[in-house]
Amino acid sequence: MSDSNMIVALDIGTSKVVCLVGEVGPEGRIEIVGVGSQPSRGLKRGVVVNIESTVSSIQRAVEEAELMAGCKIHSVTVGIAGSHISSVNSHGIVAVKDREVTEHDLERVIDAARAVAIPADQKILHILPQEYLIDNQEGIREPLGMSGVRLEARVHLVNGATNAVQNIEKCIRRCGLEVDHIVLEQLASSFSVLTDDEKELGVCMVDIGGGTTDMAIFVGGAIRHTAVIPIAGDQVTNDIAMALRTPTLHAEQIKIKYACALAQLAGVDETIKVPSVGDRPARDLSRQALAEVVEPRYDELFSLIQAELRRSGLEDLVAAGIVLTGGTAKMEGAVELAEEIFHMPVRLAMPSGVYGMEDVLRNPIYATGIGLLHYARQEHQYQAPVEKLPVPARSAARDAHPAPRSSELPSLGSLFGRMKTWFQGNF
């Protein structure tokens, strides 16, 4: 396969940095050929607070992915999140020049729609078209080539702090990499966890990470509202550490292994060992007592999401309900508690649309990374972000019958030669 068919995603999160290398097949399917994951040390609530630590985490994750994929990575598609993200709906109107909509008309109407006042320290990250109108005819998705005299575009503008964007770019460039695209993380996640039917019917996607909870609301197939809530998994870990008087590292392990977001689902008889601070001995605690610490924080988070949904004015339009994803959404009882609060269908979404390493990647923590690969493929920016290297020998089981690559398929001449030899030896 040519190098130009390789795409690379970098998800720089508050709790982890994930690097995914994908190979795009002739039919457009993405095969994951490399995965690298490292704890994230230099971010707080989605924003870089320590460049050296962030660079170190990125380098380790990229090297791990390079080793697995047998390639050298040159550029990446990266996600961005944080409380500095803001969004607004806008629209623009232009006259159609030759009574038929051309590419130039589309560029002009998008330019008109983006002409809104934004603070000097912010920059536009995305201009996401919602729908076009031609002579007041609504609901047009693809206006190119249509007849009319007046073209209007309704768009969703996503802005981010210029310094936050520059810090991410600086960290990546210090690793010797270039940035292909910077993508809003909830937009990326939506590519991997939402179906077209859900987007059309109306859905609220909630990506609960380590530092932030990212929301994206889709109605009529287009994104209508985005928001970032600065409460997520780290606050749950901190609550456990404070309430149980245990170090943060142990609190994180207890959260992952034993925590439950709905106290009534936790067994009263189940007990867990809680390490103490210093040289004090570990203590026994019931799992239900742990759930009673965790549940109020999840209740608060879902209440804030519900308030944001109401503030958007789209609560009555999300007929497909709520889709939860992200590492913190995996907790037992989270879906049941969310259904109690939202009074609408809720599901936990696993990322999809790729093949290779499904047993590892079928996990909500990879939703953003896999979504970034989908975004990169859609943009068709295959500009050789990787350089193939000789791949070291892999396991014997995998190499026993390797699938032929397109460049390894036998030629017609060699096929006829083999057939001739076989016939001569058997007849």
C-alpha positions in Angstrom: 0.0 0.0 0.0 1.3 3.5 -0.7 2.2 5.7 2.2 -0.4 8.2 1.2 -3.1 5.8 2.5 -2.0 6.2 6.1 -3.7 8.5 8.5 -2.7 9.3 12.1 -4.9 10.5 15.0 -3.6 12.0 18.3 -6.0 12.3 21.2 -4.3 14.5 23.9 -6.6 14.1 26.8 -6.4 15.1 30.5 -5.9 11.5 31.7 -4.2 9.8 28.6 -2.6 10.5 25.3 -3.6 8.1 22.5 -2.0 7.8 19.1 -3.8 5.7 16.4 -2.3 4.8 13.0 -4.9 3.8 10.4 -4.5 2.5 6.8 -7.3 3.4 4.4 -8.3 0.6 2.1 -9.4 1.0 -1.6 -13.1 0.9 -0.4 -12.5 3.6 2.2 -12.4 1.3 5.3 -9.9 2.1 8.0 -7.7 -0.7 9.4 -5.9 0.1 12.6 -2.3 -0.9 12.3 -0.8 0.9 15.3 -1.9 2.0 18.8 0.0 3.9 21.4 -1.3 5.0 24.8 0.4 6.8 27.7 -0.7 8.5 30.9 -1.1 12.3 30.3 0.9 14.4 32.7 0.8 18.0 31.5 -2.9 18.8 31.0 -5.7 20.1 33.3 -9.3 20.2 32.1 -8.3 19.7 28.5 -5.7 22.5 28.4 -1.9 22.3 28.4 -0.5 23.5 31.7 3.0 21.9 31.4 4.6 21.8 27.9 7.6 19.5 28.9 5.3 16.8 30.5 2.9 17.0 27.5 5.7 16.6 25.0 7.1 13.6 26.9 3.6 11.9 26.9 3.0 12.6 23.2 6.5 11.3 22.3 6.0 8.0 24.2 2.5 7.4 22.7 3.8 8.2 19.1 6.8 5.9 19.5 4.6 3.1 20.8 2.3 3.5 17.8 5.2 3.7 15.3 6.7 0.5 16.7 3.5 -1.4 16.4 2.7 -0.1 12.9 6.3 -0.3 11.6 6.3 3.3 10.3 7.6 6.7 10.9 4.9 9.3 11.7 5.3 12.8 10.3 2.0 14.5 10.9 -1.2 14.0 12.9 -4.9 15.0 13.2 -5.3 16.2 16.8 -8.3 16.8 19.0 -8.9 19.9 21.2 -11.2 20.4 24.2 -11.4 22.6 27.3 -13.6 25.3 28.8 -12.2 27.9 26.4 -14.3 26.4 23.6 -17.4 28.4 22.7 -19.8 28.1 19.8 -22.5 30.1 18.1 -25.0 29.6 15.3 -24.7 32.1 12.4 -26.0 32.7 8.9 -24.9 34.4 5.7 -26.8 35.6 2.5 -25.3 36.2 -1.0 -26.8 36.8 -4.5 -26.2 33.9 -6.9 -24.2 35.2 -9.8 -25.3 33.2 -12.8 -28.6 31.8 -11.4 -26.8 28.5 -10.7 -25.0 27.8 -7.4 -21.2 27.3 -8.0 -18.3 26.5 -5.7 -17.5 30.2 -5.7 -21.0 31.0 -4.4 -20.6 28.5 -1.6 -17.3 30.0 -0.6 -18.9 33.5 -0.6 -21.9 32.5 1.5 -19.7 30.7 4.1 -17.4 33.8 4.3 -20.6 35.9 4.9 -21.7 33.5 7.7 -18.3 33.6 9.4 -18.3 37.4 9.6 -19.3 37.6 13.3 -17.5 39.5 16.1 -15.3 37.2 18.2 -12.9 38.2 20.9 -9.4 39.1 19.8 -7.9 36.1 21.8 -10.2 33.6 20.1 -10.0 31.9 16.7 -12.5 30.0 14.6 -11.8 26.2 14.7 -14.8 25.0 12.6 -17.4 26.3 10.3 -20.0 23.5 10.2 -22.8 24.0 7.7 -26.3 23.1 9.0 -28.4 23.8 5.9 -28.7 26.0 2.9 -31.7 28.0 1.6 -32.2 29.0 -2.0 -34.9 31.6 -2.6 -36.3 30.8 0.9 -36.5 27.0 0.1 -35.3 25.4 3.3 -33.6 22.0 4.1 -31.1 21.9 1.2 -28.0 19.9 2.1 -26.1 20.0 -1.3 -26.9 23.3 -3.1 -24.2 23.0 -5.8 -25.6 23.2 -9.3 -29.1 24.2 -8.1 -30.9 27.2 -9.7 -31.8 30.4 -7.8 -31.0 34.0 -7.2 -30.5 34.1 -3.4 -28.4 31.7 -1.4 -28.4 31.6 2.4 -26.3 29.4 4.7 -26.9 28.5 8.3 -23.7 27.4 10.0 -22.4 26.4 13.5 -19.2 28.3 14.4 -16.8 26.8 16.9 -14.2 29.1 18.5 -11.3 28.3 20.7 -8.6 30.3 22.7 -5.7 31.1 20.3 -3.1 30.4 23.0 -4.6 27.0 23.9 -4.5 26.1 20.1 -0.9 27.4 19.9 0.2 25.4 22.9 -1.1 22.2 21.5 0.6 22.9 18.1 3.9 23.8 20.0 3.9 20.5 21.9 3.3 18.5 18.7 6.0 20.4 16.7 8.5 19.8 19.6 8.0 16.1 19.0 9.1 16.6 15.3 5.5 16.3 14.0 3.2 18.5 11.9 -0.5 19.2 12.5 -2.9 18.3 9.7 -6.1 19.3 11.4 -7.2 20.5 14.9 -10.6 19.0 15.6 -13.1 19.7 18.3 -13.1 16.5 20.4 -16.9 16.0 20.6 -17.2 16.5 16.9 -14.6 13.8 16.4 -16.3 11.5 18.8 -19.6 11.9 17.0 -18.0 10.4 13.8 -17.3 7.1 15.7 -20.3 6.6 18.0 -23.4 8.2 16.4 -25.5 6.7 13.6 -26.9 8.7 10.7 -30.4 7.9 12.0 -29.7 9.3 15.4 -28.3 12.5 13.9 -31.3 12.9 11.7 -33.9 12.2 14.5 -32.1 14.4 17.0 -29.6 13.2 19.6 -27.4 14.6 22.4 -23.9 13.1 22.6 -22.1 13.4 25.9 -18.3 12.5 26.0 -17.3 12.2 29.6 -13.5 12.2 29.8 -11.0 12.8 32.6 -11.0 16.6 32.7 -14.0 17.8 30.8 -17.4 16.6 29.7 -18.1 17.5 26.0 -21.6 17.8 24.6 -22.8 17.9 21.0 -26.4 18.1 19.9 -27.5 17.0 16.4 -30.9 17.7 14.9 -31.9 17.1 11.3 -28.5 15.6 10.5 -26.5 18.7 11.4 -24.7 19.8 14.6 -26.8 22.5 16.3 -25.1 23.1 19.7 -21.8 22.3 21.4 -20.7 22.9 25.0 -18.0 21.9 27.5 -18.7 21.2 31.2 -15.6 21.4 33.4 -16.7 18.4 35.6 -15.6 14.8 34.7 -13.7 11.8 35.9 -11.0 13.6 37.8 -13.6 15.2 40.1 -15.0 11.7 40.9 -11.5 10.4 41.7 -10.9 13.5 43.9 -14.2 12.9 45.8 -13.1 9.3 46.5 -9.7 10.3 47.7 -11.1 12.9 50.0 -14.0 10.9 51.4 -12.0 7.6 51.9 -8.8 9.4 52.9 -6.7 7.5 50.4 -4.0 8.6 47.9 -5.2 9.8 44.5 -3.5 7.0 42.7 -5.3 4.4 44.8 -8.6 6.4 44.5 -8.3 6.2 40.7 -7.8 2.4 40.8 -10.7 2.0 43.2 -12.9 4.1 40.9 -12.1 1.9 37.9 -12.5 -1.5 39.6 -15.3 -1.0 42.1 -17.2 2.3 41.8 -20.8 2.4 40.9 -22.8 5.5 39.9 -26.1 4.2 41.4 -25.9 3.1 45.0 -28.9 0.8 44.8 -27.0 -1.4 42.2 -24.1 -2.0 44.6 -24.3 -5.0 46.8 -24.3 -4.3 50.6 -22.3 -7.4 51.3 -19.5 -6.6 48.8 -16.4 -5.2 50.6 -13.3 -3.6 49.2 -9.8 -2.9 50.6 -9.0 0.8 50.8 -5.3 1.7 51.2 -4.6 4.4 53.8 -2.3 7.4 53.7 1.2 6.9 55.1 2.0 3.7 57.0 -1.6 3.1 58.3 -3.1 -0.3 57.5 -5.7 -0.7 54.8 -9.4 -0.6 55.8 -12.4 -2.6 54.7 -15.3 -0.6 53.2 -18.6 -1.7 51.7 -19.0 -1.2 47.9 -22.4 0.6 48.6 -20.6 3.2 50.8 -18.3 3.9 47.9 -21.3 4.2 45.5 -22.8 6.8 48.0 -19.7 8.9 47.5 -19.7 8.6 43.7 -23.5 8.9 42.9 -23.9 12.6 44.0 -21.1 13.7 41.6 -22.6 11.9 38.7 -26.0 13.3 39.7 -24.5 16.8 39.6 -22.9 16.2 36.2 -26.1 14.9 34.6 -28.1 17.7 36.1 -25.6 20.2 34.5 -25.9 18.4 31.2 -29.7 18.6 31.4 -29.5 22.4 32.2 -27.3 22.9 29.2 -29.7 20.9 27.0 -32.6 23.1 28.2 -30.6 26.3 27.7 -29.9 25.3 24.1 -33.7 25.1 23.4 -33.3 21.7 21.8 -34.5 19.4 24.6 -37.7 18.6 22.9 -36.0 17.8 19.5 -33.6 15.0 20.7 -36.0 12.2 20.0 -33.1 9.6 19.9 -32.2 10.5 23.5 -28.7 10.7 25.0 -25.6 8.8 23.9 -22.9 8.5 26.5 -19.2 7.8 25.6 -15.8 8.4 27.0 -13.9 6.6 29.8 -15.9 8.0 32.7 -19.2 6.9 31.1 -18.2 3.2 31.4 -19.0 3.1 35.1 -21.6 0.6 36.2 -24.9 2.4 36.9 -24.1 5.5 34.8 -26.7 4.7 32.1 -29.4 3.8 34.6 -28.8 7.0 36.7 -28.8 9.1 33.4 -32.2 7.6 32.4 -33.7 8.5 35.8 -32.5 12.2 35.4 -33.1 12.8 31.7 -36.4 10.8 31.4 -35.4 9.7 27.9 -33.5 6.8 26.3 -29.8 6.6 27.2 -27.2 4.3 25.7 -23.4 3.7 26.2 -21.7 3.9 22.8 -18.6 2.0 21.7 -16.6 3.4 18.8 -17.2 1.7 15.4 -16.4 2.0 11.7 -12.8 0.6 11.8 -11.4 -2.9 11.8 -8.3 -4.5 13.3 -7.6 -4.8 17.0 -11.4 -4.7 17.8 -10.9 -6.5 21.1 -8.7 -3.5 22.3 -10.4 -0.6 20.6 -14.0 -1.5 21.3 -13.9 0.7 24.4 -15.4 4.2 24.9 -12.0 5.6 25.9 -11.0 5.4 22.2 -14.1 7.2 20.8 -12.3 10.4 20.2 -9.2 8.8 18.7 -11.2 6.7 16.2 -13.4 9.7 15.4 -10.3 11.7 14.5 -9.3 9.0 12.0 -12.8 9.2 10.4 -12.4 13.0 10.2 -9.0 12.7 8.6 -10.3 10.2 6.0 -13.2 12.4 5.2 -11.0 15.4 4.6 -8.9 13.3 2.1 -5.7 14.8 3.3 -3.5 11.8 2.7 -0.2 13.6 2.4 2.1 10.9 3.5 2.0 11.5 7.2 4.0 8.3 7.8 7.0 6.7 6.2 7.0 2.9 6.0 9.9 1.2 7.8 11.0 -2.5 7.7 8.5 -4.2 10.1 10.1 -6.5 12.7 9.0 -10.1 12.8 5.6 -10.4 14.6 4.1 -13.4 16.3 4.3 -16.7 14.4 0.5 -17.2 14.6 -0.1 -13.9 12.9 2.6 -14.4 10.2 1.7 -18.0 9.5 -0.8 -17.0 6.8 -0.5 -13.2 6.3 -3.2 -11.6 4.1 -1.6 -10.5 0.8 -1.2 -6.8 0.4 -2.1 -5.2 -2.9 1.6 -4.8 -3.7 2.2 -8.5 -2.9 -0.4 -10.1 -5.1 1.2 -12.6 -7.5 1.4 -11.5 -11.2 -0.6 -13.3 -13.9 2.6 -14.7 -15.3 3.6 -16.4 -12.1 0.0 -17.8 -11.7 0.1 -19.4 -15.1 3.6 -20.7 -14.4 2.3 -22.4 -11.2 -0.7 -23.9 -13.0 1.5 -25.3 -15.8 3.8 -26.9 -13.3 0.9 -28.5 -11.4 -0.7 -29.9 -14.6 2.7 -31.3 -15.7 3.2 -33.0 -12.4 -0.3 -34.5 -12.1 -1.2 -35.6 -15.7 
